[in-house]
Amino acid sequence: MGYSKEVLQRARARLEQAKAERESEYQRNLTVAYTSQPRLKEIDLELRRTMIQTAQAVFSQAGDVKAAMEQVKKKNLELQQERAELISTCFEEGFLDDSPVCPHCGGAGYVGSSMCECLAELCRQEQKKELSVLTGGKESFAQFRLDYYSNTFDPRYHSSPRNIMEKNLNACRTYAATFSESAGNLLFVGSTGVGKTFLAVSIARTVAERGYSVCYETASQLFNKLERARFNADESARKEAEKYTAADLLIIDDLGTEMPGQFVTAALYNLLNERLLASKPMIITTNLNVEEAGRRYSPQIASRLYGSFVRYTFVGDDIRVIRNKVTQ
């Protein structure tokens, strides 16, 4: 699960901030405790001395080392017990809690070479924030309304739009719930306003919540950033372009709405090839059929879109129009 550098940096910064706040709060509370209970400060100083005495006993060759160690240990336990009783009597529970921000990694973010769950959760949160900014909404499977689709049998599809969209919804839910790095590619084909983007974003949110990195981009934005990265040495665009190949899941929304041209065709071909060769999943939404894709881009791109993706046809009336009628 490869999060972008920006997401990981933001997550690490939040973890460092949490560590600093925890330490700052503890030091403030400790100052208050020392002021109200001077004996507590005396005990802490004595405990530090016993640590020094323990080290001296270990390295000293004079006298009975074992007896000296036992004496220091006994003194240490007595001081710890007195300290615990004083704290429990005089302060609220947790007031002098000096445990690390994470019990597993101590706030380092990693256990050995593996990312700790505390940092992974912060990465998930940052990923979801990023998606919310990019998509501009809070789409989810629970909010998808099948009642916007006609339940009348349509001979063109040998079914009703509602039945077709219910199957699409269930397929998308399954894809998101079982997503892995070998999940495969989806192609959503249909006219404007029939739910392609809604379900693509719903998948993105679920997959991101499960800890995978997701990159969502409209086709026009994607090719604009790729062009800036290629010709203008735009550093921010270059970083965005890196996400397109590195993300666990790439979603390209509204393919076919961007300005056509040789660069777009070449960039799309290269991006498709790179992710297909790396077996990295993609979701593409478009209103282009295979013939239109072949004419707009190239037969090679059309072949990849319709040969390496599982196709779902989206049908129905424009939901935006339906909503406007309801609110009028």
C-alpha positions as CSV (number, residue, x, y, z in Angstrom):
1,M,0.0,0.0,0.0
2,G,1.9,3.0,-1.3
3,Y,0.8,6.4,0.0
4,S,2.1,9.4,-1.7
5,K,5.0,11.3,-0.2
6,E,2.7,14.2,0.6
7,V,0.1,12.1,2.5
8,L,2.9,10.3,4.4
9,Q,4.6,13.6,5.3
10,R,1.3,15.1,6.6
11,A,0.6,11.9,8.6
12,R,4.2,11.9,10.1
13,A,3.8,15.6,11.0
14,R,0.6,14.9,12.8
15,L,2.2,12.0,14.7
16,E,5.1,14.3,15.7
17,Q,2.7,17.0,16.8
18,A,0.8,14.4,18.9
19,K,4.0,13.3,20.6
20,A,5.0,16.9,21.3
21,E,1.6,17.8,22.7
22,R,1.6,14.7,24.9
23,E,5.1,15.5,26.3
24,S,4.2,19.2,26.8
25,E,1.0,18.3,28.6
26,Y,2.9,15.8,30.9
27,Q,5.6,18.4,31.7
28,R,2.9,21.0,32.6
29,N,1.1,18.6,34.8
30,L,4.3,17.5,36.4
31,T,5.2,21.1,37.3
32,V,1.8,21.5,38.9
33,A,2.2,18.3,40.8
34,Y,5.6,19.2,42.1
35,T,4.3,22.6,43.3
36,S,1.3,21.1,45.1
37,Q,3.2,18.0,46.4
38,P,6.9,18.7,47.0
39,R,7.4,15.1,48.2
40,L,6.7,13.9,44.7
41,K,9.7,15.8,43.3
42,E,11.8,14.4,46.1
43,I,10.8,10.9,45.2
44,D,11.6,11.4,41.5
45,L,15.0,12.7,42.5
46,E,15.6,9.7,44.7
47,L,14.5,7.3,41.9
48,R,17.1,8.9,39.6
49,R,19.8,8.4,42.3
50,T,18.8,4.7,42.6
51,M,19.3,4.3,38.9
52,I,22.8,5.7,39.3
53,Q,23.4,3.4,42.3
54,T,22.3,0.4,40.2
55,A,24.7,1.2,37.5
56,Q,27.5,1.7,40.0
57,A,26.7,-1.6,41.6
58,V,26.8,-3.4,38.3
59,F,30.2,-2.0,37.3
60,S,31.8,-2.1,40.8
61,Q,33.9,-5.1,41.8
62,A,34.1,-4.2,45.4
63,G,32.0,-5.9,48.1
64,D,28.9,-8.1,47.7
65,V,27.5,-6.9,44.3
66,K,24.4,-9.0,44.5
67,A,23.5,-7.8,48.0
68,A,24.0,-4.2,46.9
69,M,21.8,-4.7,43.9
70,E,19.0,-6.2,46.1
71,Q,19.2,-3.3,48.4
72,V,18.9,-0.7,45.6
73,K,16.1,-2.7,44.1
74,K,14.2,-2.8,47.4
75,K,14.6,0.9,47.8
76,N,13.5,1.5,44.2
77,L,10.3,-0.5,44.7
78,E,9.5,1.3,48.0
79,L,9.9,4.7,46.3
80,Q,7.7,3.6,43.3
81,Q,5.0,2.4,45.6
82,E,5.0,5.7,47.6
83,R,4.9,7.6,44.4
84,A,1.9,5.7,43.1
85,E,0.0,6.1,46.3
86,L,0.7,9.8,46.4
87,I,-0.4,10.3,42.8
88,S,-3.6,8.2,43.2
89,T,-4.5,10.1,46.4
90,C,-3.8,13.7,45.3
91,F,-4.5,13.7,41.5
92,E,-7.2,12.6,39.1
93,E,-6.6,9.4,37.2
94,G,-4.3,9.9,34.2
95,F,-3.1,13.4,35.3
96,L,0.5,12.2,35.3
97,D,0.2,9.6,32.6
98,D,3.6,9.6,30.8
99,S,2.8,6.7,28.5
100,P,3.9,7.2,24.8
101,V,1.3,8.4,22.3
102,C,1.3,4.8,20.8
103,P,1.9,1.8,23.0
104,H,3.2,-0.3,20.1
105,C,5.8,2.0,18.4
106,G,6.3,4.6,21.1
107,G,5.3,7.3,18.6
108,A,8.0,6.4,16.1
109,G,5.4,5.3,13.5
110,Y,7.1,2.1,12.7
111,V,7.7,-1.3,14.4
112,G,10.9,-2.5,12.9
113,S,10.5,-1.9,9.2
114,S,6.7,-2.1,9.2
115,M,4.4,0.9,9.5
116,C,2.6,1.0,12.8
117,E,-1.2,1.1,12.9
118,C,-1.1,4.6,14.5
119,L,0.7,6.1,11.5
120,A,-1.3,4.0,9.0
121,E,-4.6,5.4,10.5
122,L,-3.2,9.0,10.1
123,C,-2.3,8.2,6.5
124,R,-5.9,6.9,5.9
125,Q,-7.3,10.1,7.4
126,E,-5.0,12.3,5.2
127,Q,-5.9,10.3,2.2
128,K,-9.6,10.7,2.9
129,K,-9.1,14.5,3.3
130,E,-7.3,14.7,0.0
131,L,-10.1,12.8,-1.7
132,S,-12.8,15.1,-0.2
133,V,-11.0,18.1,-1.6
134,L,-10.6,16.6,-5.0
135,T,-14.1,15.2,-5.4
136,G,-15.8,18.0,-3.7
137,G,-18.5,15.8,-2.1
138,K,-19.3,13.0,0.3
139,E,-20.5,10.4,-2.0
140,S,-21.0,6.9,-0.5
141,F,-22.8,3.7,-1.4
142,A,-25.4,4.3,1.3
143,Q,-26.4,7.6,-0.4
144,F,-26.8,6.0,-3.9
145,R,-30.5,6.2,-4.8
146,L,-31.9,3.5,-7.0
147,D,-35.3,5.3,-7.1
148,Y,-33.9,7.8,-9.6
149,Y,-33.9,5.0,-12.2
150,S,-36.9,3.8,-14.0
151,N,-38.3,0.4,-13.0
152,T,-39.9,0.0,-16.5
153,F,-38.6,-2.8,-18.7
154,D,-36.5,-1.3,-21.6
155,P,-36.1,-3.6,-24.6
156,R,-32.8,-2.0,-25.6
157,Y,-31.2,-3.4,-22.4
158,H,-33.5,-6.5,-21.9
159,S,-34.0,-5.2,-18.4
160,S,-35.1,-2.1,-16.5
161,P,-32.6,0.8,-15.8
162,R,-33.2,0.2,-12.1
163,N,-32.3,-3.5,-12.3
164,I,-29.1,-2.7,-14.3
165,M,-28.0,0.0,-11.9
166,E,-28.7,-2.2,-8.8
167,K,-26.4,-4.8,-10.3
168,N,-23.8,-2.1,-11.0
169,L,-24.1,-0.8,-7.4
170,N,-23.6,-4.3,-6.0
171,A,-20.6,-4.9,-8.2
172,C,-19.0,-1.7,-7.1
173,R,-19.6,-2.5,-3.5
174,T,-18.0,-5.8,-3.9
175,Y,-15.0,-4.4,-5.7
176,A,-14.4,-1.8,-3.0
177,A,-14.9,-4.2,-0.1
178,T,-12.5,-6.8,-1.6
179,F,-10.1,-4.4,-3.2
180,S,-6.5,-5.6,-3.4
181,E,-3.5,-4.7,-5.6
182,S,-4.7,-7.3,-8.1
183,A,-8.3,-6.2,-8.1
184,G,-8.4,-5.5,-11.9
185,N,-9.7,-2.5,-13.8
186,L,-13.3,-1.1,-14.2
187,L,-14.7,0.9,-17.1
188,F,-17.9,2.8,-16.5
189,V,-19.6,3.8,-19.7
190,G,-22.8,5.9,-20.0
191,S,-24.2,9.3,-20.7
192,T,-24.0,12.3,-18.5
193,G,-25.6,12.3,-15.0
194,V,-26.3,8.6,-14.6
195,G,-24.1,7.9,-11.6
196,K,-20.7,7.0,-13.0
197,T,-18.8,9.5,-11.0
198,F,-20.9,8.9,-7.9
199,L,-20.0,5.2,-7.7
200,A,-16.4,5.8,-8.7
201,V,-16.0,8.2,-5.8
202,S,-17.8,5.8,-3.5
203,I,-15.3,3.1,-4.4
204,A,-12.5,5.6,-3.8
205,R,-13.7,6.4,-0.3
206,T,-14.1,2.8,0.7
207,V,-10.8,1.7,-0.7
208,A,-9.0,4.6,1.0
209,E,-10.7,3.8,4.3
210,R,-9.3,0.2,4.0
211,G,-5.7,1.7,3.9
212,Y,-5.0,1.8,0.1
213,S,-3.7,4.8,-1.7
214,V,-6.2,6.3,-4.1
215,C,-5.6,8.9,-6.8
216,Y,-8.7,10.5,-8.2
217,E,-8.5,13.0,-11.1
218,T,-10.8,14.3,-13.8
219,A,-9.4,13.6,-17.3
220,S,-9.0,17.3,-18.1
221,Q,-7.0,17.9,-14.9
222,L,-4.9,14.8,-15.3
223,F,-3.8,15.7,-18.8
224,N,-3.3,19.3,-17.9
225,K,-0.9,18.3,-15.0
226,L,0.9,15.8,-17.2
227,E,1.5,18.5,-19.8
228,R,2.7,21.0,-17.3
229,A,5.0,18.3,-15.8
230,R,6.4,17.4,-19.2
231,F,6.9,20.9,-20.8
232,N,6.9,23.5,-18.0
233,A,9.1,21.9,-15.3
234,D,6.2,22.4,-12.9
235,E,7.3,20.7,-9.6
236,S,3.8,20.5,-8.2
237,A,2.5,19.0,-11.4
238,R,5.4,16.5,-11.5
239,K,4.5,15.3,-8.0
240,E,0.9,14.9,-9.0
241,A,2.0,13.0,-12.1
242,E,4.0,10.6,-9.9
243,K,0.8,9.7,-8.0
244,Y,-0.8,8.6,-11.2
245,T,1.6,5.7,-11.5
246,A,2.3,5.0,-7.8
247,A,-1.2,5.0,-6.3
248,D,-2.8,1.6,-5.5
249,L,-5.9,2.7,-7.4
250,L,-6.1,5.4,-10.1
251,I,-9.5,6.8,-11.0
252,I,-9.8,8.9,-14.2
253,D,-13.2,10.6,-14.4
254,D,-14.9,11.8,-17.5
255,L,-12.4,10.5,-20.1
256,G,-13.3,12.1,-23.4
257,T,-14.2,15.6,-21.9
258,E,-10.6,16.9,-22.2
259,M,-9.3,18.8,-25.1
260,P,-8.1,16.2,-27.7
261,G,-4.6,16.3,-29.2
262,Q,-1.4,14.3,-29.9
263,F,-0.1,14.9,-26.4
264,V,-3.3,13.6,-24.8
265,T,-3.3,10.4,-26.9
266,A,0.4,9.7,-26.2
267,A,0.1,10.5,-22.5
268,L,-3.0,8.3,-22.1
269,Y,-1.4,5.4,-24.0
270,N,1.8,5.6,-21.8
271,L,-0.2,5.8,-18.6
272,L,-2.5,2.9,-19.5
273,N,0.5,0.8,-20.5
274,E,2.5,1.6,-17.4
275,R,-0.2,0.7,-15.0
276,L,-1.4,-2.4,-17.0
277,L,2.2,-3.8,-17.1
278,A,2.5,-3.2,-13.3
279,S,-0.9,-4.7,-12.7
280,K,-2.1,-1.6,-10.9
281,P,-5.9,-1.2,-10.8
282,M,-7.7,1.6,-12.6
283,I,-11.2,2.9,-12.8
284,I,-12.2,5.0,-15.8
285,T,-15.5,6.7,-16.4
286,T,-16.4,7.8,-19.9
287,N,-19.3,8.5,-22.3
288,L,-17.4,7.1,-25.2
289,N,-18.1,3.7,-26.7
290,V,-15.4,1.6,-28.2
291,E,-15.8,3.1,-31.7
292,E,-15.7,6.6,-30.4
293,A,-12.7,5.9,-28.2
294,G,-10.9,4.5,-31.2
295,R,-11.6,7.6,-33.3
296,R,-10.8,10.1,-30.6
297,Y,-7.5,8.4,-29.4
298,S,-6.3,5.4,-31.3
299,P,-7.3,1.8,-31.9
300,Q,-4.6,0.7,-29.5
301,I,-6.0,2.7,-26.7
302,A,-9.6,1.5,-27.5
303,S,-8.3,-2.1,-27.4
304,R,-6.8,-1.6,-24.0
305,L,-9.9,0.1,-22.6
306,Y,-12.3,-2.5,-23.8
307,G,-9.9,-5.5,-23.5
308,S,-8.2,-5.0,-20.1
309,F,-11.2,-3.5,-18.2
310,V,-14.4,-5.0,-17.0
311,R,-17.1,-2.9,-18.5
312,Y,-20.2,-1.7,-16.8
313,T,-22.9,0.1,-18.7
314,F,-24.7,2.9,-16.9
315,V,-28.2,3.8,-18.0
316,G,-31.1,6.0,-17.0
317,D,-32.1,9.7,-17.2
318,D,-29.9,12.5,-16.1
319,I,-30.2,12.6,-12.3
320,R,-29.3,16.3,-12.1
321,V,-32.3,17.1,-14.3
322,I,-34.5,14.9,-12.1
323,R,-33.3,16.6,-8.9
324,N,-34.0,20.0,-10.4
325,K,-37.5,19.0,-11.3
326,V,-38.1,17.8,-7.7
327,T,-36.8,21.1,-6.2
328,Q,-38.8,23.4,-8.6
